[in-house]
């Protein structure tokens, strides 16, 4: 009987902790750091932003080349390209409501691409 009570208490505690995270929303504008050679942001936030300069996008071809580009609200534009199969797969997983983080080297080659998609990221508006 004591074990059953402990299990119910654990289930209730787990349920309450899950509820405390329900409905979280994160907005992240386009951030470009040309010195550190990185850019990041949520595509939905970039789309919904009030400035007319910010954007982020990636593209890939069937021949095994991909690019990622970003411009922040102050007009700083950066880009990189890759032919790495893993990074191409990551680019292809990107959708309009994803979070994107990219690192690149001094010759413009992408060195790291991170894509995350979840209900807590701002979705694009019309």
Residue, then its C-alpha position, 0 to 999 in steps of 0.5 A: x500500500x505504501x508503494x502505491x501511495x509513493x507511485x501516485x505521488x510521483x505521478x502527480x509531481x511529474x504531471x504538475x512539472x509537465x503542466x508548468x512548461x505547457x504553452x511556453x513560447x520563445x521568440x528569437x530575432x535574427x542575430x548575426x555576429x560576423x566577428x564570431x562567424x555565427x547567426x541564429x534565430x527563429x524563422x517565425x520570429x524573422x518572418x513576423x518581425x516589424x523591421x523590413x531587413x531581417x531574414x534567414x533561409x537555407x537551400x539545398x540542391x539535388x547535386x549535394x550543395x547547400x547554403x544558409x543566409x541571414x541578415x539582421x535588423x541593422x543590415x549585416x548579411x552573412x552566408x555560408x555553403x556546404x557539401x557535407x551530407x550531415x549538414x545537408x540533411x539538417x538543412x533539408x529538415x528546416x521548416x518555416x517555424x524552425x529555429x536555426x543556428x549556423x557557424x561558419x569559417x573565414x572562407x564562408x564554409x558552414x561548419x555547424x548547422x543546428x535546426x530545432x522545431x517545436x511548439x514552443x518556437x514562434x510560428x510564422x504569421x501570414 
